[in-house]
Amino acid sequence: MTGHERVRAALEHRKTEQVPKLLYGETIGYVPAIESLLLEKCGGVAPRHFFSMDITGVTLNPTRLDPARFAPRFGSDAREALHSGEIDEWGVWWKGGRYFHFAHIESPLRDCSSIDEVKSFPQPDILEPYRIEGLRERVNMLHDEGFAVAAFAGSVFEQSWYLRGIDVLMMDMIINPEMARYFFDLTSRYQRSLGEAFAAAGVDIVMTGDDVANQRGLTMSVPMWKDYLQPRLGETVAAVKAVNPDTYVFYHSCGKVDELIPHLIETGIDILNPIQPDCMDPAEVYRAYGCEITLWGTISVQRTMPFGTPEEVAREVGERLETMGGEGGLILSPAHVLGPETPWENIVAFFHAVENH
């Protein structure tokens, strides 16, 4: 089987000769230290080929808009950041570089007191046709190389708080719901339209997600999630499936999200990531929901991948393969992007353990 066929079989909950495998960063990007490590150790070969991964990712073409349009919001302090790329196309300032969880986020709209003020802030041009030029051709090429293809359509809660500030947005959800709904409608519109574009281009997996939990539980009540976020997520799922019923929809939330899983299934989500093993029991989640939703991730990036030995990596992989995925429904990867501390030997051990089980 090709990786593409293997992933499709796993998503259809059919048994495969090997569980699909990848590094999560292959779909959304690597932190600089890991990118440099892979470039050096893979000898110039793309990591997806070097490790025979089963899934890779595609992204939009870069924006042509001038970042200087955000200068009035940030002032002269942001001059360097505007040219270095630390301020993204939404106008969010990632101080120190946009390396996932390794930057301080400066939210440009946290002090806005009215929706009209928010509306006056420049918006990205994500939906312009030039952003997806050549996308279908890239997807077809990767399919011809044997890969399943994923693409991230964006977040709703997270993108909203990047803009508004997480503390301010969560207060909005309680005392200023009209403002909160404006942000959620704005970001979900982009997510929905991108999902449709990716589905039309033949992408296998449209990725969505919002970190709505920490390692002790949800950061908002289930009723609040169902009120603010579930309907918008459902609209994205419906839009993707209307364009291409064979496209799968992926939902990411770090943390202990077991309370939400039945509601995600109800919403039409096909894949749940990352099943963070530091606060959830992957085997227990698989026993409870493995026939209804595919689980992607499950290998610890807090303990095993960065700080374990290669033998401990192999042991954790073996435990997952013994307790999950026997009938499909599992895509195995480190639960999130690999941190800078992760040694090469542990990356190799992860792939060898899957292949040799």
N, C-alpha and C positions, 0 to 999 in steps of 0.2 A: 504493500500500500504506500502511496505517497503521503506526505504530511497532510496535504489537503484532504485526501480521502480518510485518513486516520482521524482527523479532527471532526469531520462531518459524521463519521461513525460514532465517535464519542458523544457528540451533541445529540445524536439520535438514540443514545443509550443502547448502543450495540457494542458487543465485545470486540476489542482490537488486539492484534498480536503484541502491541506495545502501547502504553498510555501516552497520549500526546504530551510533548515537553517543550519548554522554552524558558528563557529569562524574560521576566515581565517587562524589563526595559526595552526589549526588542520591539514592543508595540508602542511605547510612549516615550522612549529615550532613556539614555544612561546618564548617571552623574559623571562629571568630567573625569574623576579618578578612575572609574570603572571603564569609561570609554577609552582612556589612554591605555589602561591595562589590556583590554581586549585588542586594541590596535597593535600593541607590541607583541602579545603572545599568539595572536591568530595569524601573524605574519602577513598582514595586509588582506587576508581573506575575510569576507564579511562574517561576523559571528554566527548569523543564521545558517550559513553554509558550513562553517568550521565545525559547529556542534550538531549539524543536521536537525535544527529546530523545526517544529511543525507549523508555527504561526509567525508571521511578521506583520509589520504595520505600514500604513501609508498616512500621509498628512496633506494638508492643504498647501498650495503654493504660498510663498511669503507675501505679506501685504506690501503694497506700493505706497501706502499713506505715509506722510512725513510725521515722525514722532514729535516734532516740535509743536504740533497742535495741542499738546498737553502742557506746554510751558506755562500758560497763564495759571494753571491749577497748582503747579509745584514751585514756580518761581525759579530764580537763578541757581538755587541749590541743585536743581535737577539737570543742569546743562550737560554734564558728563554722562549721566544715566540715560538721557535721551539718545545719545549717540552710541552708547555701549550696548544697548538692548535691554538694560535693566528695567526700563519702563515698557510694558508690553502693549499690544495693539488695543487693549481695553483701557489703557491708562493706569494700570496697576503697577506700582513701583516695587520691584523685587530687589531689595537692597542686599547686595552681596552676590547677585546672580540668580537666575531662575532655575535653581537646582532642586526642585521638589521641596523637601522639608528642610532645606539648608539655607533659607533666606528669611529676612524680616520683611513682612508685607506692609507697604504703605498704601492705605485705601483712600482713593481720591475723593470719594463722595460721602465720607463719614460725617462731615459737618453740614451737609445739605439739610435744610429744614422743610423744603417743599418738593413735591414731585416735579413742578415746573423747572426748578433749579437742576434737578437730576436730568431732565429731558434736554437741557441745554448743553450737557456734557457730550463731547464727541463720541460717536459709536464706531465700532470696527466695521470693516467692509467684508466680513467673512462670507457674505452671501453673494458677492459679486462673481460673475461667471469666470473671470480670469483666475480666481482662487482654485478652481477645480479643473483647469485646462490640463489635459493629458492624464487625468486620474484614471479613467477607464483603461487606458493603455498600460499604465503602471500595474494596475490590478491584474490585467490579463497576463502580463509578463511574469508576475510573481506566481500566478496560478500555473503557468506553463513550467515554471521551475519547481513546482510541487508543493508550494506553500498555501496554507489558508491565510486569508488576509483580514486584518482588523483595522479599524480606524476610530479614533476618539471624537465623538460628536459634542463633547463639552458637558459641563455640569450646570446645575441650577442653583442649589443652595450654596455650593462652594464659590462659584463665580459671583454670585450675589454678595457674599460676604467679603470676597476679595475687593469688590468695589465699595462696599458700605462699611466694612469693619465688622468682625464677627460679634463683638459685644453690642454694637449699635443695631445690627440687623436682628439679633435675637430679642432685643428690647422692642424693636419695631413689631415683631411677631406677636408681642403681648399688648403693647399700648398704641401702636400705630400700624394696624394691619393693612391699611390702604397702601402705605409705603412699601411694606414687605411684599405685598402682592404685585406691586408695580415691578419691583426687581425680579421676582420669580417669573412673571409673565415675559419680561424682557429676555432673560437668559434662557428660558425654556423655548422661546420662539427661535432663537439661534440654534439650540440643541436639536429641535424638531426638524428644522430646515436642513441642517447639516446631516442628520440621520437619513433624511430622504435622499440627499445628494449622494451619500456614500452607498446607500442601498441601490440606487440607480446605476452606480458605477460597478456593481457586482461584488462589493465587499461582503465577506462571509459573516463578519461580526461587527456590529455597531456598538461601540463602547460608550457607556454613560456612567455617571457615578457621583456620589456626594458622600463625604465623610460625615456621617450623622451619629457616630458613636465614639466612645473612648473604650478603654479596656475593661471598664466596669459595667458599661451599659450604654443605652441611647442618651444622646445629649438633648433630646427633646422627647416629649411624650408621644406615644403611638397615635393618639387622636390628633395631635398637632401635625405630625408627619402626614397623616391621612388627609388632613384638611389642606395643608399648604403644598405638599410635594407629590403625593400619590397621583392626583388628577393630571398634573403636568407631565409626570413620567408616563402615565398611561397614554397621553396624547402622543408622546414621542414613539412609544411602542406601536401604537395603531398606525401612525404615519409611516414608519419604516416598513411594517408588514403590508401596508396598502401598496407601496411601491414595489416591494419584492418579498413575497411570503416566505422565501427560502433564506432570508437574512435573519440571523440570530441577534438578540439584544442582550447586552452584558451590563451588569450593574456592579459598581465598585463602592464599597464602604469599608474602611478599616474599622477595627474595634469589634465589640461584642454586639452583633446585630441579630441574634437568634430570634428576638421578638418580632422582627420585621419580615422574616423569611416567608411565612404564609402570605403576607400581604404583597410581597414582591412577586410571588408565584401568581397570586390573584391578578396582579397588574399586567402579567404577561412576560415577565423577565425570564429569559432562557438560561442565563449564566450568572452565577454569583461569585464575586471575588472580594477579598483574598482568602476568606476563611482563616483568619489570623490565629495561628495555633497557640499563641501566647495568652489568648483569652477565650478561645473556643476549642472544643474537641472536634477535630475534623471528622473522625470516624462516627461520632455521635450525630453530627449534622448530616453525614451521608446516609446513615441508617434511617434518619427521620425524613429526609427530603430528596435523597439521591435519585429516586425514580421520577421526580417532578422537575428538577432543576440541575444543571451541570455545575459542578464546583471547580473553580480555577484558582490555583495557588497552593496553600497549605504548608509550605516549607518555611520555617522561621527565618526572617531576616533580622531579628533582634538578637537571637542567640546562636543558632546553628550555623547559618551561612557565614557570618562575620567572625564568630569566636569559637566555633566548634572545630574539631579535627576532621580530616577527610573521612575517617571511619564513622564519626558521629553523623556527618552529612549522609553517608550511605545508609546508616541505620535508620535515620528519620525517613528517607525516601523509601526504604524497604517496608517500614511500618505503614506508610500511606498505601503502598501498592498491595500490601497484604489485607488491609482493612477497608479499602475503598476502590471503586473503579472496576471491579471484576466484571460488571455488566455495563460498562461504559459510564458516562456521566462524570468523568474526571479529566481535567487538564492540569498536569503537574508543573508547577513552577515555584520559585521563591515567591513568597507572598506579595512582595512589593519590589521596587527598584533596589538593587544591591547598594549598600552603603560603601563609602570609600575604604573601610577597614577590611572588606571581604578579600581573602587571599585567592589567588589563581587556583591553587590546589583544590579548594572547596568548590569552585565553579566546575572544574573538571570532574570532581567526585560526584557532583549532582548528576551530570549527564551520564557518566559511566554507570552509576547505580541504576538509573532508569533502563539503560540499554542492556545491562547484564542481569537484571532481576529474573 
